[in-house]
Amino acid sequence: MTDLTTDVLEELRRIARKDLEYAGSISLEQSLKADLQLDSMSMIIVAVGLENRFRVKLQEEDAGALTTVNDLVQLVCRRVSEGAAT
């Protein structure tokens, strides 16, 4: 796992604990909906938190392809890389 992947996962855990009051553990293979019980409002809270922390923009159309925590973490990592390349 890269440092950025670890940072994104840790930030996701922080957002879940602080903003969503999620007390469980979070790992890359978990489902965003089934395991973490994230609904559309929760996903917005997570997305805004990650956007603010990593200075990226997550698109609404990206949400349809996200099923696991890893999908979300990798999306944020890609957006950070794209931003660094410009």
Buried (B, 14 or more C-beta within 10 A) or exposed (E): EEEBBEBBBEBBBEBBEEEBEBEEEBEBEBBBBEBBEBEEEBBBBBBEBBBEBBEBEBEEEBBEEBEBBBBBBBBBBEBBEEEEEE
